[in-house]
Amino acid sequence: MVKLLRIRLDTKEYSLNKTDDKYRNLGGRGLTSRIIAQEVSPDCDPLGPANKLVFSPGILAGSTVPNSGRLSIGSKSPLTQTIKEANAGGAAAHKLARLGLQAIVLEGSGAAWSVVKIDNNGVTFDSAESLEMKGINATIDYCRELYGDKCCVIAIGQGGELCLGAAAIAVTSPDHFPRMAGRGGLGAVMGAKKVKAIVVDDTGCMAPRLKNPALFSQSVKAFTQGITAHPLAQGLNRFGTPLLIGMINEMGALTTKNYSLGKFAGAEKISGECIADLLDARTGGETSHRCMTGCVMSCSNIYTDPQGKVIVSGLEYETLALMGANCMIDDVDIIARMNGVCNDYGLDTMDVGGAIGVAMEANLLSWGDGPAALRMVEDIVCNTKNARMIGHGCRYTGEKLGVNRIPHVKGQCLAGYDPRVLKGTGTTYATSPMGADHTCGNAMPSPANPAYDPSAPKGQAPVSQFLQRYFAAIDTLGLCLFAALPPLDNPDLQKHLIDCAGAVLDESLEEQYLMRLGKMVLDEERKFNLAVGFTEKDDRLPEFFRTEHLEQKGSKFDVTDEELDSVHR
């Protein structure tokens, strides 16, 4: 039986109840957003006890559908003030599904720091006093020693304890590396609730029983074969997401020098090809690594220093773009070290990278000065002058320093794709309920759709609308974004994916299931945001994207307001 686990932190009580009908057949983003929309007042203080923090595995979690182990975390965001979902890989989603939990809901706020342990016997609360102001790495080590290696740890670092705007939540992989649910400052919500870590132990539990095993087996086999045969799978397995650096740079869309350029002269030095060659030559380095059980992409990596010591796992495109090209830093070891520090402190590398770029524009440090940028990141938790500011993210930093060019929407930093070239992605940045978030609908050119022009000023709204609905559904299923890309090129794979969901839910799902599900999620999120006070006027990019030509491409973001406003109509 699928149940909802509610944990009351002020009284250290919990309840385990059969899921209400209004939450039935949901998971992941769809469930986190519905719980927040139904149970949290839009005008609540995101860091107050009235806000809730929800952890939900996707609909497909616990099954053998490949790459179905994403964990959604939802709340009202202290960074954007909107409804928010951030997700991460790792081991937690599958373990929660095996425990029969559709979601964990943290309510109220504790009086002292605690570790919440969840297993087949229920919930226990242990003191986390010894972990106060300790990093995520030390917290993981502590939990492994105390609770055993078979547990998964969901944790915050100093960034969450300090309630910084860019605070993230880590979820451990099967081999205990942190994977970050980075966006929206949700680590600060967990910190405000005085929860240092959640430990999930599924010992003695079985995988969820399938309602239609024959249909499921046939569908999952076809889906797996389809995504592993896609060219994307081979590229990601060898180079990971850094393979995008060269392609996006060549397009003139790589965010460079605080979004003033579209090409970075040092792009080759931080490319996937360069990183793969470097790791091949280093002890302990791995170019192919799985962040979750059942992953068939292995698109992560383990980045080591010349002596073979692990710096970070994994080093991704967005970090390379925002902390590298955006800051004119071409030393990949420096970028990896900044990434490693952010992971340990529990901070979003994207908003921190955006903040450093803004600080460089304000002449707080020089363009391309990697060592100075690394020192600033290391000093965030020390409260050194200006460093703590960076930990609050891009908008906060820009406003503090009086910078006019701040690359954010609703308080969240844009991703590593310039919207003046990829205008469909820019449309998603502007209109997503989550603030600027490329994972909500990154509109890239594709051989499967040769008629689509990503730089055209017209026709971007329908593309963004489709992708936002599609990926809202994918986040609800708990599927990795990269496993969800091949079905965009092959409609048969979408059918197999829908059949997998139908077999799990014991429902006959129609062809438009994903679009219907995604629209429902988006409508609920937008309704919450409207109640907060957001309007269509907030669905806009910063003005400099409309007025400044991108130097190499000569383009501006010229999608009309009327088209932006049509995305969710």
Secondary structure by P-SEA (a helix, b strand, c coil): cbbbbbbbccccbbbbbccccccccccaaaaaaaaaaaccccccccccccbbbbbbbcccccccccccbbbbbbcccccccccbbbbbbccaaaaaaaacccbbbbccccccbbbbbbcccbbbbbbccccccccaaaaaaaaaaaccccbbbbbccccccccccccbbbbbcccbbbbbccccaaaaaaaaacccbbbbbbccccccccccaaaaaaaaaaaaaaaaacaaaaaaaccccccaaaaaaaaccccccccccccccccccccaaaaaaaaaaccccccccccccccccccbbbbbccccccccccccaaaaaaaccccccccaaaaaaaaaaaaaacccaaaaaaaaaaaaaaccccccaaaaaaaaaaaccccccaaaaaaacaaaaaaaaccccccccccccccccccccaaaaaaaaaccccccccccccccccccccccccccccaaaaaaaaaaaaaaaaaaaccccccaaaaaacaaaaaaaaaaaaaaaccccccaaaaaaaaaaaaaaaaaaaaaccccccccccccccccccccccccccccaaaaaaccc
